[in-house]
Amino acid sequence: MTQGDLAAFMRALDRFPKGTCYGTFEGRRYVTTKSVFSAGKSLKLVAEELGGADYISLNLYNPASGPKLRPCEMSDVKVTAFVTGFVPDHPPD
């Protein structure tokens, strides 16, 4: 992922509120849960398609050397597309 892609990904990830929220990706409804750990140094995002079989799961570690994306048993491409394309019902304040 290039620096520009990483910056866009991080901005998109910030749109997800902590805890559970609902939203849309590619015309389908999802429920997501974002958990933040270690004072923001790591997070986990899980998304499940409502009424469907799609599932997204990722961990992001943010050490001093820079963010490290670790999708859970799926491609970086799938995770990045979801995070950047997801539209939450109520954006965080």
Jmol script that loads the backbone (N, CA, C; Angstrom):
load data "model"
ATOM      1  N   MET A   1       0.858  -1.173   0.000  1.00  0.00           N
ATOM      2  CA  MET A   1       0.000   0.000   0.000  1.00  0.00           C
ATOM      3  C   MET A   1       0.901   1.232   0.000  1.00  0.00           C
ATOM      4  N   THR A   2       0.648   2.169  -0.899  1.00  0.00           N
ATOM      5  CA  THR A   2       1.449   3.396  -0.955  1.00  0.00           C
ATOM      6  C   THR A   2       1.106   4.296   0.229  1.00  0.00           C
ATOM      7  N   GLN A   3       1.934   5.304   0.461  1.00  0.00           N
ATOM      8  CA  GLN A   3       1.679   6.245   1.548  1.00  0.00           C
ATOM      9  C   GLN A   3       0.330   6.948   1.371  1.00  0.00           C
ATOM     10  N   GLY A   4       0.014   7.337   0.123  1.00  0.00           N
ATOM     11  CA  GLY A   4      -1.267   7.990  -0.143  1.00  0.00           C
ATOM     12  C   GLY A   4      -2.437   7.058   0.103  1.00  0.00           C
ATOM     13  N   ASP A   5      -2.293   5.801  -0.330  1.00  0.00           N
ATOM     14  CA  ASP A   5      -3.338   4.805  -0.086  1.00  0.00           C
ATOM     15  C   ASP A   5      -3.514   4.559   1.399  1.00  0.00           C
ATOM     16  N   LEU A   6      -2.393   4.491   2.123  1.00  0.00           N
ATOM     17  CA  LEU A   6      -2.444   4.262   3.559  1.00  0.00           C
ATOM     18  C   LEU A   6      -3.129   5.427   4.264  1.00  0.00           C
ATOM     19  N   ALA A   7      -2.827   6.652   3.852  1.00  0.00           N
ATOM     20  CA  ALA A   7      -3.456   7.826   4.460  1.00  0.00           C
ATOM     21  C   ALA A   7      -4.960   7.814   4.214  1.00  0.00           C
ATOM     22  N   ALA A   8      -5.391   7.484   3.003  1.00  0.00           N
ATOM     23  CA  ALA A   8      -6.831   7.404   2.692  1.00  0.00           C
ATOM     24  C   ALA A   8      -7.486   6.291   3.494  1.00  0.00           C
ATOM     25  N   PHE A   9      -6.804   5.154   3.625  1.00  0.00           N
ATOM     26  CA  PHE A   9      -7.329   4.039   4.414  1.00  0.00           C
ATOM     27  C   PHE A   9      -7.511   4.450   5.875  1.00  0.00           C
ATOM     28  N   MET A  10      -6.524   5.121   6.441  1.00  0.00           N
ATOM     29  CA  MET A  10      -6.597   5.537   7.843  1.00  0.00           C
ATOM     30  C   MET A  10      -7.719   6.552   8.064  1.00  0.00           C
ATOM     31  N   ARG A  11      -7.907   7.479   7.134  1.00  0.00           N
ATOM     32  CA  ARG A  11      -9.009   8.445   7.246  1.00  0.00           C
ATOM     33  C   ARG A  11     -10.347   7.711   7.200  1.00  0.00           C
ATOM     34  N   ALA A  12     -10.457   6.743   6.290  1.00  0.00           N
ATOM     35  CA  ALA A  12     -11.698   5.974   6.170  1.00  0.00           C
ATOM     36  C   ALA A  12     -11.955   5.160   7.434  1.00  0.00           C
ATOM     37  N   LEU A  13     -10.921   4.589   7.998  1.00  0.00           N
ATOM     38  CA  LEU A  13     -11.073   3.802   9.217  1.00  0.00           C
ATOM     39  C   LEU A  13     -11.546   4.671  10.379  1.00  0.00           C
ATOM     40  N   ASP A  14     -11.131   5.928  10.395  1.00  0.00           N
ATOM     41  CA  ASP A  14     -11.574   6.864  11.435  1.00  0.00           C
ATOM     42  C   ASP A  14     -13.071   7.146  11.363  1.00  0.00           C
ATOM     43  N   ARG A  15     -13.700   6.929  10.200  1.00  0.00           N
ATOM     44  CA  ARG A  15     -15.155   7.146  10.069  1.00  0.00           C
ATOM     45  C   ARG A  15     -15.958   6.127  10.870  1.00  0.00           C
ATOM     46  N   PHE A  16     -15.345   4.994  11.170  1.00  0.00           N
ATOM     47  CA  PHE A  16     -16.034   3.969  11.948  1.00  0.00           C
ATOM     48  C   PHE A  16     -16.016   4.375  13.419  1.00  0.00           C
ATOM     49  N   PRO A  17     -17.173   4.509  14.036  1.00  0.00           N
ATOM     50  CA  PRO A  17     -17.172   4.836  15.465  1.00  0.00           C
ATOM     51  C   PRO A  17     -16.717   3.625  16.285  1.00  0.00           C
ATOM     52  N   LYS A  18     -16.211   3.868  17.480  1.00  0.00           N
ATOM     53  CA  LYS A  18     -15.903   2.780  18.396  1.00  0.00           C
ATOM     54  C   LYS A  18     -17.207   2.086  18.750  1.00  0.00           C
ATOM     55  N   GLY A  19     -17.144   0.798  18.929  1.00  0.00           N
ATOM     56  CA  GLY A  19     -18.340   0.026  19.249  1.00  0.00           C
ATOM     57  C   GLY A  19     -19.022  -0.434  17.974  1.00  0.00           C
ATOM     58  N   THR A  20     -20.313  -0.581  18.061  1.00  0.00           N
ATOM     59  CA  THR A  20     -21.101  -1.150  16.969  1.00  0.00           C
ATOM     60  C   THR A  20     -21.814  -0.066  16.180  1.00  0.00           C
ATOM     61  N   CYS A  21     -21.827  -0.217  14.856  1.00  0.00           N
ATOM     62  CA  CYS A  21     -22.604   0.677  14.008  1.00  0.00           C
ATOM     63  C   CYS A  21     -23.095  -0.091  12.784  1.00  0.00           C
ATOM     64  N   TYR A  22     -24.046   0.500  12.117  1.00  0.00           N
ATOM     65  CA  TYR A  22     -24.611  -0.071  10.896  1.00  0.00           C
ATOM     66  C   TYR A  22     -24.277   0.852   9.738  1.00  0.00           C
ATOM     67  N   GLY A  23     -24.252   0.283   8.540  1.00  0.00           N
ATOM     68  CA  GLY A  23     -23.983   1.091   7.369  1.00  0.00           C
ATOM     69  C   GLY A  23     -24.105   0.261   6.101  1.00  0.00           C
ATOM     70  N   THR A  24     -23.618   0.838   5.006  1.00  0.00           N
ATOM     71  CA  THR A  24     -23.795   0.245   3.683  1.00  0.00           C
ATOM     72  C   THR A  24     -22.458   0.166   2.954  1.00  0.00           C
ATOM     73  N   PHE A  25     -22.287  -0.939   2.212  1.00  0.00           N
ATOM     74  CA  PHE A  25     -21.139  -1.105   1.319  1.00  0.00           C
ATOM     75  C   PHE A  25     -21.636  -1.804   0.073  1.00  0.00           C
ATOM     76  N   GLU A  26     -21.404  -1.196  -1.075  1.00  0.00           N
ATOM     77  CA  GLU A  26     -21.827  -1.737  -2.375  1.00  0.00           C
ATOM     78  C   GLU A  26     -23.295  -2.175  -2.373  1.00  0.00           C
ATOM     79  N   GLY A  27     -24.140  -1.329  -1.772  1.00  0.00           N
ATOM     80  CA  GLY A  27     -25.579  -1.567  -1.772  1.00  0.00           C
ATOM     81  C   GLY A  27     -26.063  -2.613  -0.783  1.00  0.00           C
ATOM     82  N   ARG A  28     -25.160  -3.136   0.036  1.00  0.00           N
ATOM     83  CA  ARG A  28     -25.546  -4.147   1.024  1.00  0.00           C
ATOM     84  C   ARG A  28     -25.371  -3.580   2.427  1.00  0.00           C
ATOM     85  N   ARG A  29     -26.193  -4.068   3.356  1.00  0.00           N
ATOM     86  CA  ARG A  29     -26.177  -3.595   4.736  1.00  0.00           C
ATOM     87  C   ARG A  29     -25.218  -4.436   5.576  1.00  0.00           C
ATOM     88  N   TYR A  30     -24.498  -3.753   6.465  1.00  0.00           N
ATOM     89  CA  TYR A  30     -23.539  -4.410   7.353  1.00  0.00           C
ATOM     90  C   TYR A  30     -23.686  -3.888   8.773  1.00  0.00           C
ATOM     91  N   VAL A  31     -23.316  -4.729   9.716  1.00  0.00           N
ATOM     92  CA  VAL A  31     -23.112  -4.305  11.097  1.00  0.00           C
ATOM     93  C   VAL A  31     -21.618  -4.443  11.358  1.00  0.00           C
ATOM     94  N   THR A  32     -21.022  -3.411  11.951  1.00  0.00           N
ATOM     95  CA  THR A  32     -19.591  -3.418  12.223  1.00  0.00           C
ATOM     96  C   THR A  32     -19.339  -3.214  13.702  1.00  0.00           C
ATOM     97  N   THR A  33     -18.230  -3.737  14.166  1.00  0.00           N
ATOM     98  CA  THR A  33     -17.776  -3.484  15.535  1.00  0.00           C
ATOM     99  C   THR A  33     -16.300  -3.127  15.485  1.00  0.00           C
ATOM    100  N   LYS A  34     -16.000  -1.943  16.026  1.00  0.00           N
ATOM    101  CA  LYS A  34     -14.617  -1.462  16.086  1.00  0.00           C
ATOM    102  C   LYS A  34     -14.192  -1.424  17.552  1.00  0.00           C
ATOM    103  N   SER A  35     -13.128  -2.147  17.862  1.00  0.00           N
ATOM    104  CA  SER A  35     -12.582  -2.176  19.219  1.00  0.00           C
ATOM    105  C   SER A  35     -11.184  -1.591  19.189  1.00  0.00           C
ATOM    106  N   VAL A  36     -10.895  -0.693  20.138  1.00  0.00           N
ATOM    107  CA  VAL A  36      -9.593  -0.033  20.211  1.00  0.00           C
ATOM    108  C   VAL A  36      -8.883  -0.498  21.479  1.00  0.00           C
ATOM    109  N   PHE A  37      -7.589  -0.811  21.335  1.00  0.00           N
ATOM    110  CA  PHE A  37      -6.799  -1.337  22.444  1.00  0.00           C
ATOM    111  C   PHE A  37      -5.521  -0.542  22.625  1.00  0.00           C
ATOM    112  N   SER A  38      -4.913  -0.678  23.780  1.00  0.00           N
ATOM    113  CA  SER A  38      -3.583  -0.097  24.072  1.00  0.00           C
ATOM    114  C   SER A  38      -3.515   1.388  23.744  1.00  0.00           C
ATOM    115  N   ALA A  39      -4.504   2.124  24.236  1.00  0.00           N
ATOM    116  CA  ALA A  39      -4.537   3.584  24.045  1.00  0.00           C
ATOM    117  C   ALA A  39      -4.439   3.971  22.575  1.00  0.00           C
ATOM    118  N   GLY A  40      -5.114   3.209  21.708  1.00  0.00           N
ATOM    119  CA  GLY A  40      -5.147   3.526  20.283  1.00  0.00           C
ATOM    120  C   GLY A  40      -4.017   2.928  19.470  1.00  0.00           C
ATOM    121  N   LYS A  41      -3.159   2.140  20.087  1.00  0.00           N
ATOM    122  CA  LYS A  41      -2.033   1.560  19.351  1.00  0.00           C
ATOM    123  C   LYS A  41      -2.425   0.326  18.551  1.00  0.00           C
ATOM    124  N   SER A  42      -3.608  -0.195  18.785  1.00  0.00           N
ATOM    125  CA  SER A  42      -4.114  -1.290  17.957  1.00  0.00           C
ATOM    126  C   SER A  42      -5.631  -1.240  17.934  1.00  0.00           C
ATOM    127  N   LEU A  43      -6.191  -1.792  16.869  1.00  0.00           N
ATOM    128  CA  LEU A  43      -7.647  -1.876  16.787  1.00  0.00           C
ATOM    129  C   LEU A  43      -8.046  -3.099  15.993  1.00  0.00           C
ATOM    130  N   LYS A  44      -9.283  -3.502  16.221  1.00  0.00           N
ATOM    131  CA  LYS A  44      -9.868  -4.623  15.495  1.00  0.00           C
ATOM    132  C   LYS A  44     -11.186  -4.141  14.911  1.00  0.00           C
ATOM    133  N   LEU A  45     -11.428  -4.478  13.661  1.00  0.00           N
ATOM    134  CA  LEU A  45     -12.691  -4.168  13.004  1.00  0.00           C
ATOM    135  C   LEU A  45     -13.271  -5.461  12.443  1.00  0.00           C
ATOM    136  N   VAL A  46     -14.525  -5.710  12.775  1.00  0.00           N
ATOM    137  CA  VAL A  46     -15.247  -6.866  12.267  1.00  0.00           C
ATOM    138  C   VAL A  46     -16.542  -6.353  11.648  1.00  0.00           C
ATOM    139  N   ALA A  47     -16.885  -6.865  10.481  1.00  0.00           N
ATOM    140  CA  ALA A  47     -18.125  -6.477   9.799  1.00  0.00           C
ATOM    141  C   ALA A  47     -18.820  -7.733   9.284  1.00  0.00           C
ATOM    142  N   GLU A  48     -20.136  -7.760   9.456  1.00  0.00           N
ATOM    143  CA  GLU A  48     -20.936  -8.876   8.956  1.00  0.00           C
ATOM    144  C   GLU A  48     -22.065  -8.330   8.099  1.00  0.00           C
ATOM    145  N   GLU A  49     -22.238  -8.925   6.946  1.00  0.00           N
ATOM    146  CA  GLU A  49     -23.330  -8.542   6.061  1.00  0.00           C
ATOM    147  C   GLU A  49     -24.642  -9.013   6.674  1.00  0.00           C
ATOM    148  N   LEU A  50     -25.600  -8.107   6.758  1.00  0.00           N
ATOM    149  CA  LEU A  50     -26.920  -8.452   7.290  1.00  0.00           C
ATOM    150  C   LEU A  50     -27.707  -9.194   6.216  1.00  0.00           C
ATOM    151  N   GLY A  51     -28.148 -10.399   6.518  1.00  0.00           N
ATOM    152  CA  GLY A  51     -28.909 -11.184   5.554  1.00  0.00           C
ATOM    153  C   GLY A  51     -28.054 -11.800   4.465  1.00  0.00           C
ATOM    154  N   GLY A  52     -26.747 -11.797   4.649  1.00  0.00           N
ATOM    155  CA  GLY A  52     -25.840 -12.357   3.645  1.00  0.00           C
ATOM    156  C   GLY A  52     -24.686 -13.072   4.305  1.00  0.00           C
ATOM    157  N   ALA A  53     -23.745 -13.501   3.506  1.00  0.00           N
ATOM    158  CA  ALA A  53     -22.641 -14.309   4.021  1.00  0.00           C
ATOM    159  C   ALA A  53     -21.313 -13.571   4.104  1.00  0.00           C
ATOM    160  N   ASP A  54     -21.237 -12.307   3.661  1.00  0.00           N
ATOM    161  CA  ASP A  54     -19.955 -11.616   3.638  1.00  0.00           C
ATOM    162  C   ASP A  54     -19.494 -11.286   5.052  1.00  0.00           C
ATOM    163  N   TYR A  55     -18.177 -11.367   5.239  1.00  0.00           N
ATOM    164  CA  TYR A  55     -17.569 -11.142   6.548  1.00  0.00           C
ATOM    165  C   TYR A  55     -16.217 -10.473   6.327  1.00  0.00           C
ATOM    166  N   ILE A  56     -15.938  -9.439   7.105  1.00  0.00           N
ATOM    167  CA  ILE A  56     -14.677  -8.703   7.024  1.00  0.00           C
ATOM    168  C   ILE A  56     -14.079  -8.684   8.430  1.00  0.00           C
ATOM    169  N   SER A  57     -12.784  -8.922   8.528  1.00  0.00           N
ATOM    170  CA  SER A  57     -12.120  -8.862   9.829  1.00  0.00           C
ATOM    171  C   SER A  57     -10.682  -8.400   9.629  1.00  0.00           C
ATOM    172  N   LEU A  58     -10.268  -7.444  10.443  1.00  0.00           N
ATOM    173  CA  LEU A  58      -8.901  -6.951  10.345  1.00  0.00           C
ATOM    174  C   LEU A  58      -8.400  -6.487  11.690  1.00  0.00           C
ATOM    175  N   ASN A  59      -7.094  -6.505  11.818  1.00  0.00           N
ATOM    176  CA  ASN A  59      -6.395  -5.898  12.941  1.00  0.00           C
ATOM    177  C   ASN A  59      -5.469  -4.848  12.357  1.00  0.00           C
ATOM    178  N   LEU A  60      -5.326  -3.748  13.070  1.00  0.00           N
ATOM    179  CA  LEU A  60      -4.399  -2.700  12.672  1.00  0.00           C
ATOM    180  C   LEU A  60      -3.528  -2.388  13.878  1.00  0.00           C
ATOM    181  N   TYR A  61      -2.230  -2.469  13.677  1.00  0.00           N
ATOM    182  CA  TYR A  61      -1.271  -2.151  14.727  1.00  0.00           C
ATOM    183  C   TYR A  61      -0.594  -0.858  14.338  1.00  0.00           C
ATOM    184  N   ASN A  62      -0.400   0.012  15.309  1.00  0.00           N
ATOM    185  CA  ASN A  62       0.154   1.332  15.020  1.00  0.00           C
ATOM    186  C   ASN A  62       1.413   1.585  15.850  1.00  0.00           C
ATOM    187  N   PRO A  63       2.485   0.849  15.578  1.00  0.00           N
ATOM    188  CA  PRO A  63       3.736   1.081  16.309  1.00  0.00           C
ATOM    189  C   PRO A  63       4.403   2.368  15.825  1.00  0.00           C
ATOM    190  N   ALA A  64       5.462   2.752  16.496  1.00  0.00           N
ATOM    191  CA  ALA A  64       6.184   3.977  16.134  1.00  0.00           C
ATOM    192  C   ALA A  64       6.681   3.943  14.691  1.00  0.00           C
ATOM    193  N   SER A  65       6.909   2.747  14.157  1.00  0.00           N
ATOM    194  CA  SER A  65       7.410   2.628  12.783  1.00  0.00           C
ATOM    195  C   SER A  65       6.323   2.824  11.728  1.00  0.00           C
ATOM    196  N   GLY A  66       5.071   2.925  12.155  1.00  0.00           N
ATOM    197  CA  GLY A  66       3.974   3.153  11.217  1.00  0.00           C
ATOM    198  C   GLY A  66       2.941   2.050  11.258  1.00  0.00           C
ATOM    199  N   PRO A  67       1.739   2.332  10.739  1.00  0.00           N
ATOM    200  CA  PRO A  67       0.635   1.377  10.800  1.00  0.00           C
ATOM    201  C   PRO A  67       0.922   0.081  10.044  1.00  0.00           C
ATOM    202  N   LYS A  68       0.456  -1.015  10.622  1.00  0.00           N
ATOM    203  CA  LYS A  68       0.586  -2.340  10.008  1.00  0.00           C
ATOM    204  C   LYS A  68      -0.806  -2.964   9.933  1.00  0.00           C
ATOM    205  N   LEU A  69      -1.298  -3.176   8.725  1.00  0.00           N
ATOM    206  CA  LEU A  69      -2.606  -3.790   8.498  1.00  0.00           C
ATOM    207  C   LEU A  69      -2.447  -5.294   8.460  1.00  0.00           C
ATOM    208  N   ARG A  70      -3.313  -5.993   9.214  1.00  0.00           N
ATOM    209  CA  ARG A  70      -3.299  -7.451   9.236  1.00  0.00           C
ATOM    210  C   ARG A  70      -4.730  -7.963   9.054  1.00  0.00           C
ATOM    211  N   PRO A  71      -5.141  -8.167   7.800  1.00  0.00           N
ATOM    212  CA  PRO A  71      -6.457  -8.770   7.566  1.00  0.00           C
ATOM    213  C   PRO A  71      -6.477 -10.185   8.138  1.00  0.00           C
ATOM    214  N   CYS A  72      -7.653 -10.636   8.520  1.00  0.00           N
ATOM    215  CA  CYS A  72      -7.815 -11.973   9.088  1.00  0.00           C
ATOM    216  C   CYS A  72      -8.359 -12.916   8.023  1.00  0.00           C
ATOM    217  N   GLU A  73      -7.473 -13.701   7.443  1.00  0.00           N
ATOM    218  CA  GLU A  73      -7.815 -14.730   6.467  1.00  0.00           C
ATOM    219  C   GLU A  73      -8.558 -14.210   5.239  1.00  0.00           C
ATOM    220  N   MET A  74      -8.148 -13.030   4.788  1.00  0.00           N
ATOM    221  CA  MET A  74      -8.675 -12.447   3.546  1.00  0.00           C
ATOM    222  C   MET A  74      -7.645 -11.473   3.003  1.00  0.00           C
ATOM    223  N   SER A  75      -7.834 -11.050   1.787  1.00  0.00           N
ATOM    224  CA  SER A  75      -6.834 -10.198   1.140  1.00  0.00           C
ATOM    225  C   SER A  75      -6.879  -8.751   1.636  1.00  0.00           C
ATOM    226  N   ASP A  76      -5.720  -8.090   1.529  1.00  0.00           N
ATOM    227  CA  ASP A  76      -5.649  -6.657   1.808  1.00  0.00           C
ATOM    228  C   ASP A  76      -6.616  -5.895   0.909  1.00  0.00           C
ATOM    229  N   VAL A  77      -6.740  -6.336  -0.336  1.00  0.00           N
ATOM    230  CA  VAL A  77      -7.611  -5.665  -1.314  1.00  0.00           C
ATOM    231  C   VAL A  77      -9.061  -5.670  -0.834  1.00  0.00           C
ATOM    232  N   LYS A  78      -9.544  -6.808  -0.362  1.00  0.00           N
ATOM    233  CA  LYS A  78     -10.928  -6.900   0.117  1.00  0.00           C
ATOM    234  C   LYS A  78     -11.147  -5.985   1.316  1.00  0.00           C
ATOM    235  N   VAL A  79     -10.221  -6.019   2.267  1.00  0.00           N
ATOM    236  CA  VAL A  79     -10.345  -5.201   3.475  1.00  0.00           C
ATOM    237  C   VAL A  79     -10.291  -3.710   3.127  1.00  0.00           C
ATOM    238  N   THR A  80      -9.341  -3.329   2.281  1.00  0.00           N
ATOM    239  CA  THR A  80      -9.195  -1.928   1.906  1.00  0.00           C
ATOM    240  C   THR A  80     -10.432  -1.421   1.168  1.00  0.00           C
ATOM    241  N   ALA A  81     -10.960  -2.206   0.249  1.00  0.00           N
ATOM    242  CA  ALA A  81     -12.170  -1.806  -0.480  1.00  0.00           C
ATOM    243  C   ALA A  81     -13.336  -1.600   0.479  1.00  0.00           C
ATOM    244  N   PHE A  82     -13.480  -2.504   1.435  1.00  0.00           N
ATOM    245  CA  PHE A  82     -14.583  -2.366   2.385  1.00  0.00           C
ATOM    246  C   PHE A  82     -14.424  -1.113   3.238  1.00  0.00           C
ATOM    247  N   VAL A  83     -13.259  -0.948   3.843  1.00  0.00           N
ATOM    248  CA  VAL A  83     -13.050   0.195   4.745  1.00  0.00           C
ATOM    249  C   VAL A  83     -13.229   1.521   4.010  1.00  0.00           C
ATOM    250  N   THR A  84     -12.690   1.635   2.812  1.00  0.00           N
ATOM    251  CA  THR A  84     -12.791   2.907   2.087  1.00  0.00           C
ATOM    252  C   THR A  84     -14.164   3.129   1.453  1.00  0.00           C
ATOM    253  N   GLY A  85     -14.916   2.063   1.238  1.00  0.00           N
ATOM    254  CA  GLY A  85     -16.221   2.185   0.589  1.00  0.00           C
ATOM    255  C   GLY A  85     -17.402   2.155   1.534  1.00  0.00           C
ATOM    256  N   PHE A  86     -17.192   1.793   2.791  1.00  0.00           N
ATOM    257  CA  PHE A  86     -18.281   1.694   3.764  1.00  0.00           C
ATOM    258  C   PHE A  86     -18.824   3.072   4.113  1.00  0.00           C
ATOM    259  N   VAL A  87     -20.149   3.186   4.182  1.00  0.00           N
ATOM    260  CA  VAL A  87     -20.791   4.441   4.572  1.00  0.00           C
ATOM    261  C   VAL A  87     -21.617   4.176   5.831  1.00  0.00           C
ATOM    262  N   PRO A  88     -21.148   4.679   6.998  1.00  0.00           N
ATOM    263  CA  PRO A  88     -21.914   4.448   8.218  1.00  0.00           C
ATOM    264  C   PRO A  88     -23.224   5.230   8.207  1.00  0.00           C
ATOM    265  N   ASP A  89     -24.236   4.684   8.866  1.00  0.00           N
ATOM    266  CA  ASP A  89     -25.520   5.366   8.946  1.00  0.00           C
ATOM    267  C   ASP A  89     -25.386   6.725   9.625  1.00  0.00           C
ATOM    268  N   HIS A  90     -24.611   6.776  10.683  1.00  0.00           N
ATOM    269  CA  HIS A  90     -24.401   8.011  11.440  1.00  0.00           C
ATOM    270  C   HIS A  90     -22.906   8.188  11.642  1.00  0.00           C
ATOM    271  N   PRO A  91     -22.272   9.049  10.852  1.00  0.00           N
ATOM    272  CA  PRO A  91     -20.826   9.268  11.027  1.00  0.00           C
ATOM    273  C   PRO A  91     -20.510   9.718  12.459  1.00  0.00           C
ATOM    274  N   PRO A  92     -19.338   9.355  12.971  1.00  0.00           N
ATOM    275  CA  PRO A  92     -18.966   9.778  14.344  1.00  0.00           C
ATOM    276  C   PRO A  92     -18.865  11.288  14.434  1.00  0.00           C
ATOM    277  N   ASP A  93     -19.089  11.800  15.636  1.00  0.00           N
ATOM    278  CA  ASP A  93     -18.998  13.247  15.879  1.00  0.00           C
ATOM    279  C   ASP A  93     -17.573  13.720  15.821  1.00  0.00           C
TER     280      ASP A  93
END
end "model"
wireframe off; spacefill off
backbone 0.3
color backbone group
